[in-house]
Amino acid sequence: MTAAPNRDILELARPELRSLIPYTPGRYEPGSVRLNANESPYRAPGDATARGLNRYPPPRPQALQERLAEQYGVATKELLVTRGSSEAIDVLIRAFCAARRDAVIVCPPTFDMYRLYAGIQGADLVQVPLLRNDDPSMDFSLDTAGVIDALNDRTKLIFICSPNNPTGISMDPEDVNSICRAARGRALVVIDEAYMEFSSGPDFEALRQRHAVVRLRTLSKFVSLAGVRCGALIAAPRLIEFLANVLPPYTFPTPSIEMVLKALSSDSLGVSGERITVLRRERARLANALGAVPEITRVWPSEGNFLLVETRDANRFTESARRSGILVRMFANHTGLKNCVRITVGRPDQNDLLLAAVAAGGSDAASEVKNHA
Ligand SMILES: Cc1ncc(COP(=O)(O)O)c(C=O)c1O
C-alpha cells in the first residue's frame, strides 16, 4: 500500500458521518424565561447546582472545554470533552470504523476497552503484542516493526497507551514517532495518556503537533474524579469539529461540569498535585517492599498509579489479599501475564495493610508448602 502523507485525516472517517447534518439545539440565554425546551420550571428538592438540574445541560460543555484546554495547554478548538476517556475511545471507533470492513490495531497487554468498543462496533481487532525483554525496564515495549507491518487499507486506528495499563511502562517516544510516521495519511494514531500525571516523562503534545495524532486524557485519576466521568480528546480542530457532531448533544451532565470546574481551581489542583507526589512516593515504597516478598517473583517499574507484579500463584495471592479485605486485580488469564496481578497504589495506611497482608499470606503460603512437603 502506498502512503498518502497529505491526505486529509477526515477522509479516513466513515463517509456517511462526514455528511451528517448536525443537531440544532434550542437557544439558552441566561436570564431569559425559558419556555423552549419542555423542561420543568421548578428546581428539584436538594438541587444545589448553579445552573439548576431542571434545565438541560449545555449541548456541549463549552466553559469546561475552555478550562480543560487551558489545563492541557492546547487551543479550545483542539479539545473535545467526553464522558470519561472511555467515551473518547468509543466515539473514535464509531466515527472511523465501519462494521465488518475496518480494523483497529492494539498492542496487548493493554487497556481492554479498545477491544470492547471495537467489538461493539463490529470492527476487526488486530493485535500486535508488546515485545518481551528480560530487562524489566525494556520489557513490554512497542513492536514498532510489527505495528507498521500490520498497517493496511482496512486499518483506521492504532491505539497506543502510554504509560500503559496494566504494564505501567511508558512507550519510547522514538517508537511512537516511527509508528506515527508510517501511519501518516493511512490511519489515525491514538495515544492514551490516562496515567500521564503519574509519569516523569513529557506528554505527546510535541508529537501531535508533527503528526495527525489524537491524545486522550482523563480526570478519573489525577484529580480523584472517576465518578464524575470526564475525559478529553485532543486533536486537530477539523477532527474535533467532526467528532463533536458525532457525539449526541446534552450528554455531559450539569453536576459533572460544575464538579470538574471546581476540581480545576488552583486550590484544588494544589491538593491534587500534593496527592500525586504522595502516590508516586508510595509507588516506589510499595515496589521496593513487594520486591522483597518471596511470593512475588517480579515487580515491573511503573509510571502509573499502579504496579504490575508477577506472583508464584496469582489465585493464591489474590485470595489471601481478599481474606484481609483488600482487592487487587488478577491478570492471570491475559496472554503474557501468567500469574500477574495489578495493584493500585493506595493511601499510605492502605499500602501498609496490603504489605502486612502480603507478608501474612506469604507465611500462609510458606506453611502450606511445608505442610505439603
Ligand atoms: C489506559 C486507560 N485509558 C482510559 C481509561 C478510561 O478512563 P475514564 O473513562 O475513566 O476516563 C482507563 C481507565 O482505567 C485506562 O486505564
Ligand as a Chemical Component Dictionary entry (heavy atoms), coordinates in Angstrom:
data_LIG
# 
_chem_comp.id                   LIG 
_chem_comp.type                 NON-POLYMER 
_chem_comp.pdbx_formal_charge   0 
_chem_comp.three_letter_code    LIG 
# 
loop_
_chem_comp_atom.comp_id 
_chem_comp_atom.atom_id 
_chem_comp_atom.alt_atom_id 
_chem_comp_atom.type_symbol 
_chem_comp_atom.charge 
_chem_comp_atom.model_Cartn_x 
_chem_comp_atom.model_Cartn_y 
_chem_comp_atom.model_Cartn_z 
_chem_comp_atom.pdbx_ordinal 
LIG C1 C1 C 0 -5.429  3.387 29.843 1  
LIG C2 C2 C 0 -6.782  3.829 30.197 2  
LIG N1 N1 N 0 -7.452  4.601 29.338 3  
LIG C3 C3 C 0 -8.681  5.034 29.604 4  
LIG C4 C4 C 0 -9.307  4.701 30.788 5  
LIG C5 C5 C 0 -10.709 5.147 30.998 6  
LIG O1 O1 O 0 -10.769 6.152 31.876 7  
LIG P1 P1 P 0 -12.076 7.013 32.065 8  
LIG O2 O2 O 0 -13.132 6.512 31.155 9  
LIG O3 O3 O 0 -12.424 6.855 33.490 10 
LIG O4 O4 O 0 -11.637 8.388 31.729 11 
LIG C6 C6 C 0 -8.645  3.902 31.725 12 
LIG C7 C7 C 0 -9.300  3.528 32.976 13 
LIG O5 O5 O 0 -8.816  2.849 33.832 14 
LIG C8 C8 C 0 -7.351  3.445 31.420 15 
LIG O6 O6 O 0 -6.663  2.655 32.237 16 
# 
loop_
_chem_comp_bond.comp_id 
_chem_comp_bond.atom_id_1 
_chem_comp_bond.atom_id_2 
_chem_comp_bond.value_order 
_chem_comp_bond.pdbx_ordinal 
LIG C1 C2 SING 1  
LIG C2 N1 SING 2  
LIG C2 C8 DOUB 3  
LIG N1 C3 DOUB 4  
LIG C3 C4 SING 5  
LIG C4 C5 SING 6  
LIG C4 C6 DOUB 7  
LIG C5 O1 SING 8  
LIG O1 P1 SING 9  
LIG P1 O2 DOUB 10 
LIG P1 O3 SING 11 
LIG P1 O4 SING 12 
LIG C6 C7 SING 13 
LIG C6 C8 SING 14 
LIG C7 O5 DOUB 15 
LIG C8 O6 SING 16 
# 
